Amino acid sequence: KELTTLYNSIPITEVWTDETVLGNIKQIEFAWESGVFAKKDDALLICSQLNQMLAMIKKMAELGAKFSDEKKWAENENTFELYKSDINISVTCILAVTETTKMCLYSPHTFNTMGTSNETFCSDTEQWLKSIISKSEIISGSGEKQRARFFNSFSEKLNLLEQKIKNV
């Protein structure tokens, strides 16, 4: 609980593309079609949990705050910025910047992660991320129409998958 409280107090900026969530939906669909799920209810539970997570992230984007309990969002006001990029970012990249250091975590199409605090690499990554953000649309705080359209597209695709699973 203390770790969650600390995490929620740290400001973050995230850049999502259409593929950010579609990849998860495709993985659930693949697992369903491959027989990984023992029961239909297991697959539907995963879909439901993804839907709940997306609803929570949508609310966090609306409020511009990370939270575990929505009633306490104001404690972490201005801790969450979410951008939508039309540029397909095919890697997961996390850049942590403090007053004294920078750290970059990079995951190239696998479950493996590489990390470095190399100044040149981190500075280049920071410039790349700033460039991506400058070409992206902010959907946290303001941008209600764009935020709704963005998250609704995921919900529609997830609902189609749920119907596909239910109808088998």
Secondary structure, 3 states (H helix, E strand, C coil): CHHHHHHHHCCEEEEECHHHHHHHHHHHHHHHHCCCCCCHHHHHHHHHHHHHHHHHHHHHHHHCECCCCHHHHHHHECCEEEEECCCCCCCEEEEEECCCCEEEEEECCCCCCEEECCHHHHHHHHHHHHHHHHCCEECCCCCHHHHHHHHHHHHHHHHHHHHHHHCC
